[in-house]
Amino acid sequence: MRPAATTRTEFFADSRFSEEALITLRDALRARATSHPDNPGLVACLPAVPAHRMAGACAELIRLGYPVTRVTVGGWNGAKARDGWTLGA
């Protein structure tokens, strides 16, 4: 059996997402919600978290206690809507 992580850094070393990637994503979600309150959804946070990894990274932020929720992001120029994520208050 693996010993429990004893520091925050050790915890993130075993995680699918680095602490730096999660902080970058959290900050990007916060900035998007602040600067675009009418369309706060973020579909990717490049290069830290590409679109296909957003659900997992946002689930990790939720597990850490951040109020992240899934939202629908409207498509541009007739493109179909897709899932995005936003950071609540």
TORLOBA-247227 format. One record per atom (N, C-alpha, C, O): chain; x, y, z; residue number from 1; atom name; residue in three letters. Coordinates in nm, 3 decimals, always signed. Example, Ala and Ser with C-alpha at 12.3 -4.5 7.8 and 13.67 -1.06 7.14 Angstrom:
BEGIN
> cadena / xx / yy / zz / num / atomo / residuo
> A / +1.319 / -0.569 / +0.780 / 1 / N / ALA
> A / +1.230 / -0.450 / +0.780 / 1 / CA / ALA
> A / +1.320 / -0.330 / +0.780 / 1 / C / ALA
> A / +1.424 / -0.332 / +0.846 / 1 / O / ALA
> A / +1.285 / -0.225 / +0.708 / 2 / N / SER
> A / +1.367 / -0.106 / +0.714 / 2 / CA / SER
> A / +1.290 / +0.003 / +0.787 / 2 / C / SER
> A / +1.341 / +0.114 / +0.804 / 2 / O / SER
% end
This chain:
BEGIN
> cadena / xx / yy / zz / num / atomo / residuo
> A / +0.084 / -0.118 / +0.000 / 1 / N / MET
> A / +0.000 / +0.000 / +0.000 / 1 / CA / MET
> A / +0.088 / +0.124 / +0.000 / 1 / C / MET
> A / +0.192 / +0.127 / +0.067 / 1 / O / MET
> A / +0.050 / +0.223 / -0.073 / 2 / N / ARG
> A / +0.122 / +0.348 / -0.087 / 2 / CA / ARG
> A / +0.096 / +0.438 / +0.033 / 2 / C / ARG
> A / -0.019 / +0.450 / +0.076 / 2 / O / ARG
> A / +0.200 / +0.503 / +0.089 / 3 / N / PRO
> A / +0.176 / +0.593 / +0.201 / 3 / CA / PRO
> A / +0.099 / +0.718 / +0.156 / 3 / C / PRO
> A / +0.111 / +0.761 / +0.042 / 3 / O / PRO
> A / +0.023 / +0.773 / +0.247 / 4 / N / ALA
> A / -0.054 / +0.893 / +0.216 / 4 / CA / ALA
> A / +0.040 / +1.010 / +0.192 / 4 / C / ALA
> A / +0.145 / +1.020 / +0.254 / 4 / O / ALA
> A / +0.000 / +1.100 / +0.101 / 5 / N / ALA
> A / +0.078 / +1.221 / +0.075 / 5 / CA / ALA
> A / +0.080 / +1.307 / +0.201 / 5 / C / ALA
> A / -0.023 / +1.324 / +0.267 / 5 / O / ALA
> A / +0.195 / +1.361 / +0.232 / 6 / N / THR
> A / +0.206 / +1.438 / +0.355 / 6 / CA / THR
> A / +0.209 / +1.587 / +0.332 / 6 / C / THR
> A / +0.188 / +1.665 / +0.425 / 6 / O / THR
> A / +0.235 / +1.630 / +0.210 / 7 / N / THR
> A / +0.234 / +1.773 / +0.179 / 7 / CA / THR
> A / +0.148 / +1.797 / +0.057 / 7 / C / THR
> A / +0.118 / +1.705 / -0.020 / 7 / O / THR
> A / +0.110 / +1.921 / +0.039 / 8 / N / ARG
> A / +0.030 / +1.958 / -0.078 / 8 / CA / ARG
> A / +0.104 / +1.923 / -0.207 / 8 / C / ARG
> A / +0.043 / +1.872 / -0.301 / 8 / O / ARG
> A / +0.234 / +1.950 / -0.212 / 9 / N / THR
> A / +0.313 / +1.920 / -0.330 / 9 / CA / THR
> A / +0.317 / +1.771 / -0.358 / 9 / C / THR
> A / +0.304 / +1.730 / -0.473 / 9 / O / THR
> A / +0.333 / +1.690 / -0.255 / 10 / N / GLU
> A / +0.334 / +1.546 / -0.274 / 10 / CA / GLU
> A / +0.199 / +1.498 / -0.326 / 10 / C / GLU
> A / +0.194 / +1.409 / -0.411 / 10 / O / GLU
> A / +0.091 / +1.556 / -0.276 / 11 / N / PHE
> A / -0.041 / +1.517 / -0.323 / 11 / CA / PHE
> A / -0.052 / +1.541 / -0.473 / 11 / C / PHE
> A / -0.095 / +1.453 / -0.548 / 11 / O / PHE
> A / -0.014 / +1.661 / -0.516 / 12 / N / PHE
> A / -0.027 / +1.694 / -0.657 / 12 / CA / PHE
> A / +0.071 / +1.615 / -0.744 / 12 / C / PHE
> A / +0.043 / +1.594 / -0.862 / 12 / O / PHE
> A / +0.182 / +1.571 / -0.690 / 13 / N / ALA
> A / +0.277 / +1.492 / -0.768 / 13 / CA / ALA
> A / +0.214 / +1.361 / -0.814 / 13 / C / ALA
> A / +0.255 / +1.308 / -0.918 / 13 / O / ALA
> A / +0.117 / +1.307 / -0.741 / 14 / N / ASP
> A / +0.052 / +1.183 / -0.777 / 14 / CA / ASP
> A / -0.080 / +1.206 / -0.852 / 14 / C / ASP
> A / -0.147 / +1.110 / -0.890 / 14 / O / ASP
> A / -0.117 / +1.328 / -0.873 / 15 / N / SER
> A / -0.244 / +1.362 / -0.935 / 15 / CA / SER
> A / -0.232 / +1.365 / -1.087 / 15 / C / SER
> A / -0.121 / +1.373 / -1.141 / 15 / O / SER
> A / -0.344 / +1.358 / -1.155 / 16 / N / ARG
> A / -0.345 / +1.368 / -1.302 / 16 / CA / ARG
> A / -0.313 / +1.509 / -1.348 / 16 / C / ARG
> A / -0.272 / +1.528 / -1.463 / 16 / O / ARG
> A / -0.330 / +1.607 / -1.262 / 17 / N / PHE
> A / -0.308 / +1.747 / -1.297 / 17 / CA / PHE
> A / -0.210 / +1.808 / -1.198 / 17 / C / PHE
> A / -0.221 / +1.788 / -1.077 / 17 / O / PHE
> A / -0.117 / +1.882 / -1.249 / 18 / N / SER
> A / -0.020 / +1.947 / -1.160 / 18 / CA / SER
> A / -0.088 / +2.061 / -1.085 / 18 / C / SER
> A / -0.191 / +2.114 / -1.128 / 18 / O / SER
> A / -0.029 / +2.098 / -0.974 / 19 / N / GLU
> A / -0.079 / +2.211 / -0.898 / 19 / CA / GLU
> A / -0.079 / +2.336 / -0.985 / 19 / C / GLU
> A / -0.173 / +2.415 / -0.982 / 19 / O / GLU
> A / +0.027 / +2.354 / -1.063 / 20 / N / GLU
> A / +0.037 / +2.470 / -1.152 / 20 / CA / GLU
> A / -0.076 / +2.472 / -1.255 / 20 / C / GLU
> A / -0.134 / +2.578 / -1.281 / 20 / O / GLU
> A / -0.108 / +2.357 / -1.313 / 21 / N / ALA
> A / -0.216 / +2.350 / -1.411 / 21 / CA / ALA
> A / -0.350 / +2.385 / -1.348 / 21 / C / ALA
> A / -0.431 / +2.456 / -1.408 / 21 / O / ALA
> A / -0.375 / +2.334 / -1.227 / 22 / N / LEU
> A / -0.502 / +2.363 / -1.160 / 22 / CA / LEU
> A / -0.512 / +2.510 / -1.120 / 22 / C / LEU
> A / -0.620 / +2.569 / -1.129 / 22 / O / LEU
> A / -0.403 / +2.569 / -1.076 / 23 / N / ILE
> A / -0.404 / +2.711 / -1.042 / 23 / CA / ILE
> A / -0.427 / +2.795 / -1.167 / 23 / C / ILE
> A / -0.503 / +2.892 / -1.164 / 23 / O / ILE
> A / -0.362 / +2.758 / -1.277 / 24 / N / THR
> A / -0.381 / +2.830 / -1.404 / 24 / CA / THR
> A / -0.526 / +2.820 / -1.448 / 24 / C / THR
> A / -0.584 / +2.920 / -1.491 / 24 / O / THR
> A / -0.585 / +2.702 / -1.438 / 25 / N / LEU
> A / -0.725 / +2.683 / -1.476 / 25 / CA / LEU
> A / -0.817 / +2.763 / -1.385 / 25 / C / LEU
> A / -0.906 / +2.832 / -1.433 / 25 / O / LEU
> A / -0.795 / +2.755 / -1.255 / 26 / N / ARG
> A / -0.878 / +2.831 / -1.161 / 26 / CA / ARG
> A / -0.874 / +2.981 / -1.193 / 26 / C / ARG
> A / -0.978 / +3.047 / -1.195 / 26 / O / ARG
> A / -0.755 / +3.033 / -1.217 / 27 / N / ASP
> A / -0.741 / +3.175 / -1.247 / 27 / CA / ASP
> A / -0.807 / +3.211 / -1.380 / 27 / C / ASP
> A / -0.867 / +3.318 / -1.392 / 27 / O / ASP
> A / -0.797 / +3.123 / -1.480 / 28 / N / ALA
> A / -0.860 / +3.147 / -1.609 / 28 / CA / ALA
> A / -1.013 / +3.145 / -1.597 / 28 / C / ALA
> A / -1.082 / +3.227 / -1.657 / 28 / O / ALA
> A / -1.065 / +3.051 / -1.519 / 29 / N / LEU
> A / -1.210 / +3.045 / -1.495 / 29 / CA / LEU
> A / -1.258 / +3.172 / -1.426 / 29 / C / LEU
> A / -1.362 / +3.228 / -1.462 / 29 / O / LEU
> A / -1.183 / +3.216 / -1.327 / 30 / N / ARG
> A / -1.219 / +3.338 / -1.254 / 30 / CA / ARG
> A / -1.216 / +3.459 / -1.348 / 30 / C / ARG
> A / -1.308 / +3.542 / -1.346 / 30 / O / ARG
> A / -1.111 / +3.470 / -1.429 / 31 / N / ALA
> A / -1.099 / +3.583 / -1.521 / 31 / CA / ALA
> A / -1.211 / +3.583 / -1.625 / 31 / C / ALA
> A / -1.266 / +3.689 / -1.656 / 31 / O / ALA
> A / -1.245 / +3.466 / -1.677 / 32 / N / ARG
> A / -1.352 / +3.457 / -1.777 / 32 / CA / ARG
> A / -1.485 / +3.496 / -1.717 / 32 / C / ARG
> A / -1.562 / +3.569 / -1.779 / 32 / O / ARG
> A / -1.514 / +3.449 / -1.597 / 33 / N / ALA
> A / -1.642 / +3.482 / -1.531 / 33 / CA / ALA
> A / -1.652 / +3.631 / -1.503 / 33 / C / ALA
> A / -1.761 / +3.689 / -1.511 / 33 / O / ALA
> A / -1.540 / +3.693 / -1.469 / 34 / N / THR
> A / -1.538 / +3.836 / -1.438 / 34 / CA / THR
> A / -1.550 / +3.921 / -1.565 / 34 / C / THR
> A / -1.626 / +4.019 / -1.568 / 34 / O / THR
> A / -1.476 / +3.883 / -1.668 / 35 / N / SER
> A / -1.472 / +3.966 / -1.789 / 35 / CA / SER
> A / -1.589 / +3.940 / -1.885 / 35 / C / SER
> A / -1.618 / +4.025 / -1.969 / 35 / O / SER
> A / -1.655 / +3.827 / -1.875 / 36 / N / HIS
> A / -1.768 / +3.792 / -1.962 / 36 / CA / HIS
> A / -1.883 / +3.735 / -1.880 / 36 / C / HIS
> A / -1.917 / +3.617 / -1.895 / 36 / O / HIS
> A / -1.944 / +3.815 / -1.793 / 37 / N / PRO
> A / -2.051 / +3.761 / -1.707 / 37 / CA / PRO
> A / -2.171 / +3.708 / -1.786 / 37 / C / PRO
> A / -2.245 / +3.624 / -1.735 / 37 / O / PRO
> A / -2.191 / +3.756 / -1.909 / 38 / N / ASP
> A / -2.302 / +3.708 / -1.991 / 38 / CA / ASP
> A / -2.271 / +3.575 / -2.060 / 38 / C / ASP
> A / -2.362 / +3.506 / -2.107 / 38 / O / ASP
> A / -2.144 / +3.539 / -2.067 / 39 / N / ASN
> A / -2.100 / +3.413 / -2.130 / 39 / CA / ASN
> A / -1.974 / +3.365 / -2.058 / 39 / C / ASN
> A / -1.864 / +3.370 / -2.115 / 39 / O / ASN
> A / -1.988 / +3.319 / -1.933 / 40 / N / PRO
> A / -1.871 / +3.290 / -1.850 / 40 / CA / PRO
> A / -1.802 / +3.156 / -1.876 / 40 / C / PRO
> A / -1.699 / +3.128 / -1.815 / 40 / O / PRO
> A / -1.857 / +3.075 / -1.963 / 41 / N / GLY
> A / -1.802 / +2.941 / -1.983 / 41 / CA / GLY
> A / -1.668 / +2.939 / -2.052 / 41 / C / GLY
> A / -1.642 / +3.016 / -2.144 / 41 / O / GLY
> A / -1.583 / +2.850 / -2.006 / 42 / N / LEU
> A / -1.451 / +2.829 / -2.063 / 42 / CA / LEU
> A / -1.445 / +2.684 / -2.110 / 42 / C / LEU
> A / -1.483 / +2.593 / -2.036 / 42 / O / LEU
> A / -1.398 / +2.661 / -2.233 / 43 / N / VAL
> A / -1.396 / +2.525 / -2.285 / 43 / CA / VAL
> A / -1.256 / +2.462 / -2.280 / 43 / C / VAL
> A / -1.243 / +2.341 / -2.292 / 43 / O / VAL
> A / -1.153 / +2.544 / -2.261 / 44 / N / ALA
> A / -1.016 / +2.495 / -2.250 / 44 / CA / ALA
> A / -0.932 / +2.602 / -2.183 / 44 / C / ALA
> A / -0.970 / +2.719 / -2.178 / 44 / O / ALA
> A / -0.818 / +2.562 / -2.134 / 45 / N / CYS
> A / -0.723 / +2.654 / -2.072 / 45 / CA / CYS
> A / -0.584 / +2.612 / -2.121 / 45 / C / CYS
> A / -0.510 / +2.541 / -2.053 / 45 / O / CYS
> A / -0.552 / +2.658 / -2.241 / 46 / N / LEU
> A / -0.429 / +2.614 / -2.307 / 46 / CA / LEU
> A / -0.307 / +2.689 / -2.256 / 46 / C / LEU
> A / -0.317 / +2.808 / -2.227 / 46 / O / LEU
> A / -0.195 / +2.625 / -2.245 / 47 / N / PRO
> A / -0.170 / +2.484 / -2.273 / 47 / CA / PRO
> A / -0.192 / +2.393 / -2.153 / 47 / C / PRO
> A / -0.177 / +2.271 / -2.164 / 47 / O / PRO
> A / -0.227 / +2.449 / -2.038 / 48 / N / ALA
> A / -0.236 / +2.370 / -1.914 / 48 / CA / ALA
> A / -0.341 / +2.260 / -1.921 / 48 / C / ALA
> A / -0.315 / +2.146 / -1.882 / 48 / O / ALA
> A / -0.460 / +2.293 / -1.970 / 49 / N / VAL
> A / -0.570 / +2.196 / -1.972 / 49 / CA / VAL
> A / -0.644 / +2.207 / -2.106 / 49 / C / VAL
> A / -0.726 / +2.297 / -2.124 / 49 / O / VAL
> A / -0.615 / +2.116 / -2.199 / 50 / N / PRO
> A / -0.688 / +2.118 / -2.327 / 50 / CA / PRO
> A / -0.834 / +2.078 / -2.307 / 50 / C / PRO
> A / -0.871 / +2.022 / -2.203 / 50 / O / PRO
> A / -0.916 / +2.106 / -2.406 / 51 / N / ALA
> A / -1.061 / +2.083 / -2.395 / 51 / CA / ALA
> A / -1.096 / +1.941 / -2.353 / 51 / C / ALA
> A / -1.187 / +1.923 / -2.272 / 51 / O / ALA
> A / -1.026 / +1.841 / -2.406 / 52 / N / HIS
> A / -1.062 / +1.702 / -2.373 / 52 / CA / HIS
> A / -1.027 / +1.664 / -2.229 / 52 / C / HIS
> A / -1.066 / +1.556 / -2.184 / 52 / O / HIS
> A / -0.956 / +1.748 / -2.156 / 53 / N / ARG
> A / -0.921 / +1.720 / -2.016 / 53 / CA / ARG
> A / -0.993 / +1.813 / -1.918 / 53 / C / ARG
> A / -0.973 / +1.802 / -1.797 / 53 / O / ARG
> A / -1.076 / +1.904 / -1.969 / 54 / N / MET
> A / -1.143 / +2.002 / -1.881 / 54 / CA / MET
> A / -1.233 / +1.937 / -1.778 / 54 / C / MET
> A / -1.233 / +1.978 / -1.662 / 54 / O / MET
> A / -1.310 / +1.836 / -1.816 / 55 / N / ALA
> A / -1.401 / +1.773 / -1.720 / 55 / CA / ALA
> A / -1.324 / +1.717 / -1.601 / 55 / C / ALA
> A / -1.365 / +1.734 / -1.487 / 55 / O / ALA
> A / -1.214 / +1.650 / -1.628 / 56 / N / GLY
> A / -1.134 / +1.593 / -1.519 / 56 / CA / GLY
> A / -1.071 / +1.700 / -1.432 / 56 / C / GLY
> A / -1.070 / +1.688 / -1.310 / 56 / O / GLY
> A / -1.017 / +1.804 / -1.494 / 57 / N / ALA
> A / -0.954 / +1.911 / -1.417 / 57 / CA / ALA
> A / -1.057 / +1.987 / -1.334 / 57 / C / ALA
> A / -1.030 / +2.022 / -1.219 / 57 / O / ALA
> A / -1.173 / +2.012 / -1.392 / 58 / N / CYS
> A / -1.277 / +2.082 / -1.317 / 58 / CA / CYS
> A / -1.331 / +1.995 / -1.204 / 58 / C / CYS
> A / -1.365 / +2.046 / -1.098 / 58 / O / CYS
> A / -1.339 / +1.865 / -1.226 / 59 / N / ALA
> A / -1.380 / +1.774 / -1.118 / 59 / CA / ALA
> A / -1.279 / +1.780 / -1.003 / 59 / C / ALA
> A / -1.318 / +1.775 / -0.887 / 59 / O / ALA
> A / -1.152 / +1.792 / -1.036 / 60 / N / GLU
> A / -1.049 / +1.804 / -0.933 / 60 / CA / GLU
> A / -1.065 / +1.936 / -0.857 / 60 / C / GLU
> A / -1.050 / +1.938 / -0.735 / 60 / O / GLU
> A / -1.094 / +2.046 / -0.927 / 61 / N / LEU
> A / -1.118 / +2.174 / -0.858 / 61 / CA / LEU
> A / -1.240 / +2.164 / -0.767 / 61 / C / LEU
> A / -1.238 / +2.216 / -0.655 / 61 / O / LEU
> A / -1.344 / +2.097 / -0.812 / 62 / N / ILE
> A / -1.463 / +2.078 / -0.729 / 62 / CA / ILE
> A / -1.426 / +1.999 / -0.604 / 62 / C / ILE
> A / -1.468 / +2.033 / -0.493 / 62 / O / ILE
> A / -1.348 / +1.893 / -0.622 / 63 / N / ARG
> A / -1.306 / +1.812 / -0.508 / 63 / CA / ARG
> A / -1.225 / +1.895 / -0.408 / 63 / C / ARG
> A / -1.230 / +1.869 / -0.288 / 63 / O / ARG
> A / -1.152 / +1.995 / -0.459 / 64 / N / LEU
> A / -1.073 / +2.082 / -0.372 / 64 / CA / LEU
> A / -1.157 / +2.194 / -0.309 / 64 / C / LEU
> A / -1.106 / +2.274 / -0.231 / 64 / O / LEU
> A / -1.286 / +2.200 / -0.344 / 65 / N / GLY
> A / -1.376 / +2.295 / -0.280 / 65 / CA / GLY
> A / -1.411 / +2.418 / -0.361 / 65 / C / GLY
> A / -1.475 / +2.508 / -0.309 / 65 / O / GLY
> A / -1.371 / +2.424 / -0.487 / 66 / N / TYR
> A / -1.404 / +2.541 / -0.570 / 66 / CA / TYR
> A / -1.543 / +2.523 / -0.631 / 66 / C / TYR
> A / -1.578 / +2.411 / -0.670 / 66 / O / TYR
> A / -1.622 / +2.631 / -0.641 / 67 / N / PRO
> A / -1.758 / +2.622 / -0.694 / 67 / CA / PRO
> A / -1.761 / +2.623 / -0.847 / 67 / C / PRO
> A / -1.810 / +2.719 / -0.908 / 67 / O / PRO
> A / -1.710 / +2.518 / -0.908 / 68 / N / VAL
> A / -1.705 / +2.507 / -1.053 / 68 / CA / VAL
> A / -1.830 / +2.435 / -1.100 / 68 / C / VAL
> A / -1.871 / +2.335 / -1.041 / 68 / O / VAL
> A / -1.892 / +2.487 / -1.207 / 69 / N / THR
> A / -2.012 / +2.423 / -1.262 / 69 / CA / THR
> A / -2.001 / +2.414 / -1.414 / 69 / C / THR
> A / -1.935 / +2.494 / -1.479 / 69 / O / THR
> A / -2.068 / +2.314 / -1.467 / 70 / N / ARG
> A / -2.074 / +2.295 / -1.613 / 70 / CA / ARG
> A / -2.180 / +2.390 / -1.669 / 70 / C / ARG
> A / -2.288 / +2.405 / -1.612 / 70 / O / ARG
> A / -2.148 / +2.452 / -1.781 / 71 / N / VAL
> A / -2.241 / +2.542 / -1.850 / 71 / CA / VAL
> A / -2.237 / +2.511 / -1.999 / 71 / C / VAL
> A / -2.146 / +2.443 / -2.046 / 71 / O / VAL
> A / -2.334 / +2.560 / -2.071 / 72 / N / THR
> A / -2.335 / +2.548 / -2.217 / 72 / CA / THR
> A / -2.276 / +2.674 / -2.276 / 72 / C / THR
> A / -2.315 / +2.785 / -2.240 / 72 / O / THR
> A / -2.183 / +2.656 / -2.367 / 73 / N / VAL
> A / -2.119 / +2.768 / -2.435 / 73 / CA / VAL
> A / -2.170 / +2.769 / -2.578 / 73 / C / VAL
> A / -2.154 / +2.672 / -2.652 / 73 / O / VAL
> A / -2.233 / +2.882 / -2.617 / 74 / N / GLY
> A / -2.287 / +2.893 / -2.751 / 74 / CA / GLY
> A / -2.178 / +2.893 / -2.856 / 74 / C / GLY
> A / -2.069 / +2.946 / -2.835 / 74 / O / GLY
> A / -2.208 / +2.833 / -2.970 / 75 / N / GLY
> A / -2.112 / +2.830 / -3.080 / 75 / CA / GLY
> A / -2.105 / +2.964 / -3.152 / 75 / C / GLY
> A / -2.201 / +3.041 / -3.151 / 75 / O / GLY
> A / -1.993 / +2.990 / -3.212 / 76 / N / TRP
> A / -1.973 / +3.113 / -3.290 / 76 / CA / TRP
> A / -2.000 / +3.086 / -3.437 / 76 / C / TRP
> A / -1.967 / +2.979 / -3.488 / 76 / O / TRP
> A / -2.060 / +3.182 / -3.503 / 77 / N / ASN
> A / -2.086 / +3.173 / -3.647 / 77 / CA / ASN
> A / -2.155 / +3.044 / -3.686 / 77 / C / ASN
> A / -2.116 / +2.979 / -3.783 / 77 / O / ASN
> A / -2.258 / +3.007 / -3.611 / 78 / N / GLY
> A / -2.338 / +2.891 / -3.645 / 78 / CA / GLY
> A / -2.284 / +2.757 / -3.595 / 78 / C / GLY
> A / -2.347 / +2.654 / -3.618 / 78 / O / GLY
> A / -2.170 / +2.757 / -3.530 / 79 / N / ALA
> A / -2.117 / +2.632 / -3.475 / 79 / CA / ALA
> A / -2.208 / +2.584 / -3.362 / 79 / C / ALA
> A / -2.276 / +2.663 / -3.297 / 79 / O / ALA
> A / -2.209 / +2.453 / -3.340 / 80 / N / LYS
> A / -2.297 / +2.400 / -3.235 / 80 / CA / LYS
> A / -2.243 / +2.436 / -3.096 / 80 / C / LYS
> A / -2.122 / +2.453 / -3.076 / 80 / O / LYS
> A / -2.335 / +2.445 / -3.002 / 81 / N / ALA
> A / -2.299 / +2.474 / -2.862 / 81 / CA / ALA
> A / -2.222 / +2.355 / -2.805 / 81 / C / ALA
> A / -2.238 / +2.242 / -2.849 / 81 / O / ALA
> A / -2.139 / +2.384 / -2.707 / 82 / N / ARG
> A / -2.064 / +2.276 / -2.642 / 82 / CA / ARG
> A / -2.052 / +2.302 / -2.492 / 82 / C / ARG
> A / -2.084 / +2.411 / -2.444 / 82 / O / ARG
> A / -2.007 / +2.201 / -2.421 / 83 / N / ASP
> A / -1.992 / +2.214 / -2.277 / 83 / CA / ASP
> A / -1.874 / +2.305 / -2.243 / 83 / C / ASP
> A / -1.770 / +2.302 / -2.308 / 83 / O / ASP
> A / -1.895 / +2.384 / -2.140 / 84 / N / GLY
> A / -1.790 / +2.467 / -2.086 / 84 / CA / GLY
> A / -1.800 / +2.462 / -1.935 / 84 / C / GLY
> A / -1.884 / +2.392 / -1.879 / 84 / O / GLY
> A / -1.714 / +2.538 / -1.870 / 85 / N / TRP
> A / -1.708 / +2.539 / -1.724 / 85 / CA / TRP
> A / -1.695 / +2.681 / -1.675 / 85 / C / TRP
> A / -1.636 / +2.765 / -1.742 / 85 / O / TRP
> A / -1.751 / +2.707 / -1.557 / 86 / N / THR
> A / -1.740 / +2.840 / -1.499 / 86 / CA / THR
> A / -1.716 / +2.828 / -1.348 / 86 / C / THR
> A / -1.749 / +2.727 / -1.285 / 86 / O / THR
> A / -1.657 / +2.932 / -1.294 / 87 / N / LEU
> A / -1.630 / +2.938 / -1.151 / 87 / CA / LEU
> A / -1.732 / +3.031 / -1.088 / 87 / C / LEU
> A / -1.739 / +3.149 / -1.123 / 87 / O / LEU
> A / -1.812 / +2.978 / -0.995 / 88 / N / GLY
> A / -1.914 / +3.057 / -0.928 / 88 / CA / GLY
> A / -1.855 / +3.148 / -0.822 / 88 / C / GLY
> A / -1.734 / +3.152 / -0.801 / 88 / O / GLY
> A / -1.943 / +3.221 / -0.757 / 89 / N / ALA
> A / -1.900 / +3.317 / -0.654 / 89 / CA / ALA
> A / -1.853 / +3.247 / -0.528 / 89 / C / ALA
> A / -1.813 / +3.313 / -0.432 / 89 / O / ALA
% end
